[in-house]
């Protein structure tokens, strides 16, 4: 799994960064098609998403440092 810091655009409603909407990998912007799971740890929020390229990515937001980290899982393509 590759991990990189990423620029993420997220929906913020009653709290900051409730749901990612898009993210950038290698200077290419991807739209989030679906959030398939989410979970939280004491300082981080995690989102497993399906992007517009059909791949699953795990995005995590560190609430303390306000940084997003992206992990790509390229070996499995999602059903379209």
Secondary structure, DSSP 8 states (H G I E B T S, - for coil): -EEEE--EEEE-SSSTT-EEEEEEETTEEEEEEEEEEEEE-SSEEEEEEEETTSEEEEEEEETTTTEEEEEEEEEEE---
